[in-house]
């Protein structure tokens, strides 16, 4: 195999192998006879790994209807043990109860856009390949183009700053408004080129990265989905059930970290993304494990994985174990 073929194979593997799979399995510790939820099915990597690790049952949720064919193949490979549900993971309680499932033993959530979506230029998630400026995971609702062409300058600047932590958000918003006066901004390449004229990239990171992240989060209400999912998982998990979270940027990780601290009785201050927690609260709905990670520190991807799969470089894993306290 030539060097080019090996590189292509590595890229192919990176697209299909879920991030931090060994660490997720170690945190989840799948057991025969138990029921697990893969709330972000994607290409099905976590679901398959759980099914292969134990004689368990796995339900998977994804709001992207394009993954249906992959889910059907996995259901054929594991008859009676795998079930796919179309919808948002924040609606996991209703989706599972509709199937007669009232409690589960573990939940894994990979919070971020899937590689399949990024690689498909027609979905409009990536600045690397030209495509329609869409970014909708479900294919429904307001698109990135709608926001870029209709939001006023202040709203655009706020979106880029709060969701993308883009320091030059005001300059970018001003440039977008000026450009759309001449013609609507409908393609990913058009938006990326506007941003690149303003922001200087460093360390090999494209200048458009933070702005595209911000629009994607806004379009799909990703932070709201995450907050609602954390509360929903607490309702479903049995005592000693495990909630395993893999996040990819600081906004997501901060929400998960503060939720785990507050619900394990280790509140260290409020979060603007979460309901206030009384300082006197003592009953902990979760305990933070120490079997392979310090209580307040996330697990990071290994250096070898980060070399093979660039998506893993920013990944952080956190885990909490359910107590008997009512949700």
C-alpha positions in Angstrom: 0.0 0.0 0.0 1.4 3.4 -1.0 1.7 6.4 1.3 -1.3 8.0 -0.4 -3.4 4.9 0.0 -2.5 4.6 3.7 -3.4 8.3 4.2 -6.7 7.7 2.4 -7.4 4.7 4.6 -6.7 6.7 7.8 -9.1 9.4 6.7 -11.7 6.7 5.9 -11.3 5.1 9.4 -11.4 8.5 11.0 -14.8 9.1 9.4 -16.3 5.9 10.7 -14.6 5.2 14.1 -16.4 7.2 16.9 -14.2 9.5 19.0 -12.7 8.0 22.2 -14.5 4.7 21.7 -12.3 2.7 24.2 -12.8 5.4 26.8 -16.6 5.5 26.3 -16.8 1.7 26.7 -14.7 1.9 29.9 -16.9 4.6 31.3 -20.1 2.8 30.3 -19.1 -0.8 31.2 -21.8 -2.5 29.2 -23.4 -5.5 30.8 -25.5 -8.4 29.6 -29.2 -7.9 29.8 -29.1 -4.1 30.3 -30.6 -1.3 28.1 -28.5 1.5 26.7 -29.2 4.7 24.7 -27.0 6.1 22.1 -28.5 9.5 21.8 -26.3 10.6 18.8 -26.4 7.7 16.4 -24.5 9.2 13.5 -22.7 6.3 11.7 -23.6 3.9 14.6 -20.1 3.4 16.0 -21.1 3.6 19.7 -24.2 1.5 19.2 -22.3 -1.3 17.4 -19.5 -1.2 20.0 -22.1 -1.6 22.9 -23.9 -4.4 21.1 -20.6 -6.2 20.5 -19.4 -5.7 24.1 -22.3 -7.3 25.8 -25.6 -9.1 25.2 -27.5 -5.9 25.8 -30.2 -3.9 24.1 -29.4 -0.5 22.5 -31.8 2.2 21.4 -30.4 4.9 19.2 -31.7 8.4 18.5 -30.8 10.7 15.6 -32.7 13.7 14.2 -31.0 13.3 10.8 -33.3 11.0 8.6 -30.4 10.3 6.3 -28.9 7.8 8.8 -32.0 5.5 8.5 -30.3 3.1 6.1 -27.3 2.6 8.4 -29.6 2.0 11.3 -31.6 -0.6 9.4 -28.4 -2.5 8.6 -27.4 -2.5 12.3 -30.9 -3.7 13.2 -30.4 -6.6 10.8 -27.0 -7.5 12.3 -28.4 -7.5 15.8 -32.1 -8.6 15.5 -34.2 -7.8 18.6 -31.4 -5.9 20.3 -31.1 -2.7 18.3 -33.8 -0.1 17.7 -33.5 3.3 16.0 -35.7 6.3 16.7 -36.0 9.4 14.6 -36.0 12.5 16.7 -34.0 14.8 19.0 -32.1 13.3 21.9 -33.6 16.0 24.2 -36.9 14.1 23.7 -35.4 10.8 24.8 -38.0 10.3 27.6 -41.0 10.6 25.2 -39.3 8.6 22.4 -38.4 5.7 24.7 -41.7 5.7 26.6 -43.5 5.4 23.2 -41.6 2.1 22.8 -42.5 1.0 26.3 -39.1 1.8 27.8 -39.3 3.7 31.1 -35.8 3.2 32.4 -32.3 2.5 31.1 -28.9 1.6 32.4 -26.7 4.0 30.4 -26.7 7.0 28.0 -23.9 8.1 25.7 -24.1 11.4 23.9 -21.5 12.7 21.4 -22.3 16.4 21.3 -21.3 17.7 17.9 -21.9 17.4 14.2 -21.1 14.0 12.7 -18.3 13.4 10.2 -20.9 12.3 7.7 -22.6 15.6 7.8 -19.4 17.6 7.6 -18.1 15.5 4.6 -21.4 16.0 2.7 -21.0 19.4 1.0 -24.7 19.6 0.3 -25.5 19.8 4.0 -23.6 23.1 4.2 -21.7 22.4 7.5 -18.2 22.8 6.2 -16.2 25.8 4.9 -13.8 23.3 3.2 -16.2 22.3 0.5 -18.6 24.6 -1.3 -22.2 23.9 -0.8 -25.6 25.5 0.1 -25.4 27.4 3.4 -27.7 25.1 5.3 -26.4 23.4 8.5 -29.7 21.9 9.6 -29.2 18.5 11.1 -32.9 17.6 10.7 -33.3 19.4 7.4 -36.2 21.4 8.9 -36.5 24.9 10.3 -34.4 28.0 9.9 -31.2 27.5 7.9 -27.8 29.2 8.3 -28.6 31.2 5.1 -31.8 32.5 6.7 -29.8 33.8 9.7 -27.0 35.2 7.7 -29.3 37.1 5.3 -32.0 38.2 7.7 -30.6 38.8 11.1 -29.6 42.4 11.9 -25.9 43.3 12.4 -26.1 43.3 16.2 -27.8 39.9 16.3 -25.2 38.4 13.9 -22.4 39.8 16.0 -23.9 38.3 19.2 -24.4 34.9 17.6 -20.7 34.8 16.4 -19.4 36.0 19.8 -21.5 33.9 22.2 -21.7 30.6 20.3 -18.3 30.8 18.4 -16.3 32.9 20.9 -15.2 34.9 17.9 -13.4 38.1 19.0 -13.9 39.8 15.7 -17.6 39.2 15.6 -18.6 42.8 15.1 -16.3 43.2 12.1 -17.5 40.0 10.5 -21.2 40.9 11.1 -20.6 44.3 9.5 -18.9 42.7 6.5 -21.8 40.2 6.1 -24.4 42.9 6.1 -22.5 44.9 3.6 -22.0 41.9 1.3 -25.6 40.8 1.4 -26.8 44.2 0.2 -25.2 43.3 -3.2 -26.5 39.7 -3.3 -27.8 37.1 -0.8 -25.1 34.9 0.7 -26.3 31.4 -0.1 -23.1 29.3 -0.4 -20.6 28.2 2.3 -17.7 29.4 0.2 -19.2 32.9 -0.1 -19.5 33.2 3.7 -16.0 31.7 4.3 -14.4 34.1 1.9 -16.0 37.1 3.6 -14.7 35.9 7.0 -11.2 35.1 5.7 -10.8 38.7 4.5 -11.2 39.8 8.1 -9.8 37.1 10.4 -6.3 35.8 10.2 -5.9 32.1 10.8 -3.2 30.6 13.0 -1.8 27.2 13.8 -3.4 25.8 10.6 -6.9 26.6 11.8 -9.2 28.1 9.1 -10.3 31.6 10.0 -14.0 30.6 9.4 -14.0 27.8 12.0 -15.5 29.7 14.9 -18.1 31.5 12.9 -19.3 28.3 11.2 -19.4 26.7 14.6 -21.5 29.5 16.0 -24.0 29.4 13.1 -24.3 25.6 13.4 -25.0 25.8 17.2 -27.6 28.5 16.6 -29.4 26.8 13.7 -29.7 23.5 15.6 -30.2 25.0 19.1 -27.4 22.7 20.3 -26.9 24.2 23.7 -30.6 24.1 24.4 -30.8 20.5 23.2 -27.9 19.6 25.5 -29.5 21.2 28.6 -32.8 19.4 28.0 -31.0 16.1 27.4 -29.1 16.3 30.7 -32.4 16.6 32.5 -34.1 13.9 30.5 -31.3 11.4 31.1 -31.6 11.9 34.8 -35.3 10.9 34.6 -34.5 7.7 32.7 -31.4 6.3 34.4 -31.7 3.7 37.0 -29.6 3.6 40.2 -25.9 3.1 39.1 -26.8 4.0 35.5 -24.1 5.9 33.7 -24.3 9.1 31.7 -21.3 9.5 29.4 -20.8 12.8 27.6 -18.3 13.6 24.8 -18.1 17.3 24.0 -16.0 19.2 21.4 -15.8 22.8 22.5 -15.7 24.8 25.7 -19.4 25.9 25.7 -20.7 22.3 25.7 -18.1 21.1 28.2 -18.8 24.0 30.6 -22.5 23.1 30.6 -21.8 19.4 31.3 -19.2 20.1 33.9 -21.5 22.6 35.8 -24.5 20.2 35.5 -22.5 17.3 37.0 -21.1 19.5 39.8 -24.6 20.8 40.7 -26.3 17.4 40.6 -23.6 15.7 42.5 -23.7 18.2 45.3 -20.5 19.9 44.3 -22.0 23.2 43.1 -19.3 25.8 42.6 -21.3 28.6 41.2 -24.1 29.1 38.8 -24.3 28.7 35.0 -26.2 31.1 32.7 -27.2 28.0 30.8 -28.7 26.1 33.7 -31.5 26.6 36.2 -30.3 28.0 39.6 -29.4 25.4 42.2 -30.1 26.1 45.9 -26.9 26.3 47.9 -28.5 24.1 50.6 -29.2 21.2 48.2 -27.6 18.1 49.6 -29.3 15.2 47.9 -27.1 14.2 45.0 -28.7 12.7 41.9 -25.2 11.7 40.6 -21.8 10.7 41.9 -18.7 11.4 40.0 -16.5 8.3 39.4 -12.8 8.1 39.9 -12.2 4.7 38.2 -10.4 6.3 35.3 -10.7 10.0 35.6 -10.3 12.6 38.3 -13.6 13.9 39.5 -13.4 17.4 38.1 -11.1 16.7 35.1 -12.3 15.4 31.7 -10.7 12.5 29.9 -8.9 13.6 26.7 -8.3 11.6 23.5 -5.0 9.9 23.3 -2.2 11.4 21.3 -2.3 8.5 18.9 -6.1 8.9 18.3 -5.7 12.7 17.8 -3.0 12.0 15.1 -5.3 9.7 13.2 -8.6 11.6 13.7 -8.3 15.4 13.9 -11.9 15.6 15.3 -10.6 13.9 18.5 -8.2 16.7 19.3 -10.7 18.8 21.1 -12.8 16.0 22.5 -13.5 15.8 26.3 -15.2 12.9 28.0 -17.1 13.3 31.3 -19.1 10.6 33.2 -21.5 10.6 36.1 -23.2 7.7 37.8 -26.9 7.9 38.9 -27.8 7.6 42.6 -31.2 6.6 44.0 -32.3 10.2 44.5 -35.5 11.1 42.5 -35.0 13.2 39.4 
